[in-house]
Amino acid sequence: MDTLPPLSSLLAFEAVYRSGSVTKAAEIMGRTHGAVSKQLKQLHEQCGIDLFEKRGSGIILTPQARSFAQTVAEALDEIRTGYRTLLQSTGRRPVKVLASATFTRTWLIPVLSRFSTAYPEIDISLQLVGPSGSQDHDGESDLVFSYNRLLSPTVRHDAIALGDVEMGPVLAPRYTHRLEGGTFSFPTRIDRRHATDVWQNWEELTGITIRAQKELVFDHTYLGFQAARTGMGVIMAPRFLIENMLESGELIAPAGFVKFENGFLVRPTWPKESPPNPDALIFLEWLKENARPDAAMHRS
């Protein structure tokens, strides 16, 4: 019986074949460039055949290596399909997660990338919620994230805290504004649809009165962030979602932030009449250890 190469070397070989470079393969696999190169070297040493040739500053597969790579890719696809069928036969299903588009784009996708590296066998199914939020989606998903304590100050008893969250008004450095005598005034207030209560709640918590001449409303918070960044107005924002723009100086927070301890939450929302998805429980435990909002942001 012929001795097969280690599976890890075949996975690296397939990733290079599909992506076209060692660098991109390393990104796909969540490994370093050196680790992938080592696996390719291991495959080369075992088969004793040149698999790559230089092409400019990079490498390409030799004709015989490309033919083998197609065979490997097809075989691994069949294995993946068979494994998925096996999991489905045991009732295993993707973990359904509800989140807003802005939160998903800025924070959740980098977190899911790290989780998938740790648990490649677990599938996450994302469902984006619109401007009305996720309050009415219980029973339709496994987990939902919540961080806007100005909009939803009441914390459900079944919510699990992942860390603190800070909320405050932000604007471009050159945007006209005045903070004087307990009043914060500016021309335009930027709102997300169905979330205007955040300003009144922030006023009550800080004692600072907001004075704006007009309002500009967006369906997605991310559009509001970009509008504020380009000097169109002032938006109420969670610090962890705009930390990069604060650090770069694109946005400033002259009135500061209100801190909600343990205000960044994830809540189980699976149907109460059904047992929880085991993979959702694994994801939940992983989140507790690996997904504080500040730490996750700086790793993305």
C-alpha positions in Angstrom: 0.0 0.0 0.0 1.4 3.4 -1.0 2.2 5.7 1.9 0.2 8.9 1.7 1.6 12.3 2.6 0.4 13.9 5.9 -3.0 15.4 5.6 -1.7 18.8 6.8 0.7 19.0 3.8 -2.1 18.1 1.4 -4.3 20.8 2.9 -1.6 23.4 2.5 -0.9 22.2 -1.0 -4.7 22.5 -1.8 -4.8 26.0 -0.3 -1.9 27.2 -2.4 -3.5 25.7 -5.5 -6.9 27.4 -4.9 -5.5 30.8 -3.8 -2.5 31.1 -6.1 0.1 32.0 -3.4 1.6 30.8 -0.2 0.7 34.1 1.5 -3.0 33.8 0.6 -3.0 30.2 1.5 -1.7 31.1 5.0 -4.4 33.6 5.4 -7.1 31.1 4.4 -5.7 28.5 6.8 -5.1 30.9 9.7 -1.4 29.9 9.7 1.9 31.7 9.3 3.7 31.9 5.9 6.5 29.9 7.4 4.2 27.1 8.7 2.6 26.7 5.2 6.0 26.7 3.5 7.2 24.0 5.9 4.2 21.8 5.0 4.9 22.3 1.3 8.5 21.3 1.9 7.4 18.2 3.7 5.2 17.2 0.7 8.1 17.8 -1.7 10.5 15.7 0.4 8.1 12.8 0.6 7.2 12.6 -3.1 10.7 13.7 -4.4 9.2 15.7 -7.2 9.5 19.5 -7.8 6.0 20.9 -7.2 6.7 24.6 -7.8 8.8 26.8 -10.0 9.8 30.4 -9.7 7.7 33.0 -11.6 8.8 36.6 -10.9 8.7 37.2 -7.2 6.4 34.3 -6.6 5.9 30.6 -7.4 3.6 28.6 -9.6 2.7 24.9 -9.7 4.5 22.8 -12.2 2.2 21.1 -14.8 2.5 17.7 -13.1 1.9 19.3 -9.7 -1.2 21.1 -11.0 -2.7 17.9 -12.2 -2.1 16.3 -8.7 -3.5 19.4 -7.0 -6.8 19.1 -9.0 -7.0 15.5 -7.8 -6.3 16.5 -4.2 -8.9 19.3 -4.3 -11.6 17.0 -5.7 -10.8 14.4 -3.1 -10.9 16.9 -0.2 -14.2 18.3 -1.5 -15.7 14.8 -1.5 -14.4 14.3 2.1 -15.8 17.6 3.2 -19.2 16.8 1.6 -19.2 13.3 3.2 -18.3 14.8 6.6 -21.0 17.4 6.3 -23.5 14.6 5.5 -22.3 12.6 8.5 -22.9 15.6 10.8 -26.3 16.3 9.4 -27.3 12.7 9.9 -26.7 13.2 13.6 -28.9 16.4 13.7 -25.9 18.8 13.7 -26.8 22.1 12.2 -25.2 25.5 11.7 -25.1 28.0 14.6 -27.6 30.7 13.7 -26.4 34.2 14.8 -28.3 37.4 14.6 -26.4 40.7 14.3 -26.6 44.2 12.7 -24.8 44.8 9.5 -22.5 47.4 11.1 -21.6 45.2 14.0 -21.0 42.2 11.7 -18.8 44.1 9.3 -16.7 45.8 11.9 -16.4 43.4 14.8 -18.1 40.0 14.2 -16.5 38.9 11.0 -12.9 39.1 12.4 -14.1 37.2 15.5 -15.8 34.5 13.4 -12.6 34.1 11.4 -10.6 33.3 14.5 -13.4 30.9 15.8 -13.4 29.1 12.4 -9.7 28.6 12.7 -10.1 27.0 16.1 -13.3 25.0 15.2 -13.3 24.5 11.4 -16.0 21.8 11.7 -18.6 24.2 13.1 -20.6 26.3 10.6 -21.9 29.7 11.6 -25.0 31.0 9.8 -25.3 34.8 10.0 -28.6 36.6 9.8 -28.5 40.4 9.5 -31.2 42.4 11.3 -32.5 45.7 10.1 -33.0 49.1 11.8 -35.7 47.7 14.1 -33.1 45.5 15.8 -33.2 41.9 17.1 -35.7 42.2 19.9 -38.5 40.3 18.1 -36.4 37.4 16.8 -36.4 35.0 19.7 -36.8 31.4 18.6 -35.4 32.1 15.1 -31.7 31.9 16.0 -29.3 30.5 18.5 -27.5 33.6 19.7 -27.9 37.4 19.4 -25.4 40.1 20.3 -26.3 43.3 22.2 -24.2 46.3 23.0 -26.2 49.5 22.8 -27.2 50.1 26.4 -28.4 53.6 25.6 -31.0 52.1 23.3 -31.7 49.0 25.4 -30.8 49.8 29.0 -32.7 46.7 30.4 -30.5 43.6 30.5 -32.3 40.3 30.2 -31.6 37.8 32.9 -30.3 35.2 30.4 -27.8 37.5 28.8 -24.1 36.8 29.2 -21.6 39.6 29.5 -18.5 39.6 27.3 -17.1 42.9 28.5 -17.7 46.6 29.0 -19.1 49.0 26.4 -18.7 52.8 26.1 -21.1 55.1 24.3 -20.6 58.7 23.3 -21.1 61.3 20.5 -18.3 61.5 17.9 -17.6 63.8 15.0 -14.9 64.9 12.6 -12.2 67.1 14.2 -13.0 70.2 12.0 -16.8 69.8 12.3 -18.4 72.9 14.0 -19.4 72.2 17.6 -19.4 73.8 21.0 -19.3 72.3 24.5 -19.9 75.0 27.0 -21.9 75.4 30.2 -23.2 71.8 30.2 -24.5 72.1 26.6 -23.1 70.4 23.6 -24.3 72.2 20.4 -23.7 71.5 16.7 -25.6 71.8 13.4 -26.6 68.2 12.5 -27.4 65.2 14.6 -26.9 61.8 12.8 -29.4 59.1 13.8 -30.0 55.4 13.0 -33.6 54.8 12.2 -35.6 53.7 15.3 -32.7 54.6 17.7 -33.3 58.3 18.5 -33.8 57.6 22.2 -30.1 57.2 22.7 -29.6 61.0 22.8 -32.1 61.6 25.6 -30.7 58.6 27.6 -27.2 59.9 27.2 -28.3 63.4 28.3 -29.8 61.9 31.5 -26.7 59.9 32.3 -24.2 62.7 31.7 -26.2 65.9 32.6 -25.0 67.4 29.2 -27.8 68.9 27.0 -27.7 68.2 23.3 -28.6 71.1 20.9 -28.8 70.2 17.2 -30.4 72.3 14.5 -31.5 69.3 12.3 -31.3 65.5 12.0 -29.9 63.2 9.4 -31.3 59.6 9.5 -29.7 56.4 8.1 -30.9 52.8 8.1 -27.4 51.5 8.9 -25.1 52.8 11.6 -22.0 52.2 9.5 -23.3 54.8 7.0 -23.8 57.2 9.9 -20.2 56.6 11.0 -18.9 57.4 7.5 -21.1 60.5 7.4 -19.7 61.7 10.7 -16.1 60.9 9.5 -16.6 63.1 6.4 -18.0 66.0 8.4 -21.7 65.7 8.0 -22.7 65.7 11.6 -22.4 64.1 15.1 -23.4 60.5 15.8 -23.7 58.5 19.0 -21.4 55.5 18.7 -20.0 52.6 20.7 -16.3 53.2 21.2 -15.2 49.7 20.2 -16.8 50.0 16.7 -15.0 53.2 15.9 -11.8 52.8 17.8 -9.7 52.7 14.7 -11.1 56.1 13.5 -10.5 57.5 17.0 -6.9 56.3 16.9 -6.3 57.7 13.4 -7.8 61.1 14.4 -10.7 60.8 11.8 -13.2 61.1 14.7 -13.0 62.8 18.1 -15.3 62.6 21.2 -15.2 66.0 22.8 -18.0 65.2 25.3 -16.5 61.8 26.2 -18.1 58.4 26.7 -20.4 56.8 29.1 -19.1 53.4 30.3 -21.5 50.5 30.9 -19.8 47.8 32.9 -20.5 44.3 31.4 -22.7 46.0 28.9 -21.5 44.0 25.9 -23.8 41.0 25.8 -24.6 37.8 24.0 -27.9 36.1 24.6 -29.1 32.6 23.9 -32.3 32.8 21.7 -32.8 29.2 20.7 -36.4 27.9 20.9 -37.3 27.1 24.5 -39.2 24.0 23.5 -36.0 22.6 21.8 -32.7 21.5 23.2 -29.9 23.9 22.5 -27.6 23.4 19.5 -24.5 21.8 21.0 -22.3 23.8 18.6 -23.9 27.0 19.8 -22.9 26.1 23.3 -19.3 25.5 22.1 -19.3 28.9 20.4 -20.8 30.6 23.5 -18.0 29.2 25.7 -15.4 30.2 23.2 -16.8 33.8 23.1 -16.5 34.1 26.9 -12.7 33.4 26.7 -11.8 34.9 23.4 -14.1 37.8 22.4 -14.0 40.8 24.7 -14.9 43.7 22.5 -11.7 45.7 23.0 -9.4 42.7 22.6 -11.2 41.4 19.5 -11.1 44.8 17.9 -7.3 45.1 18.1 -6.8 41.5 16.8 -8.8 42.1 13.6 
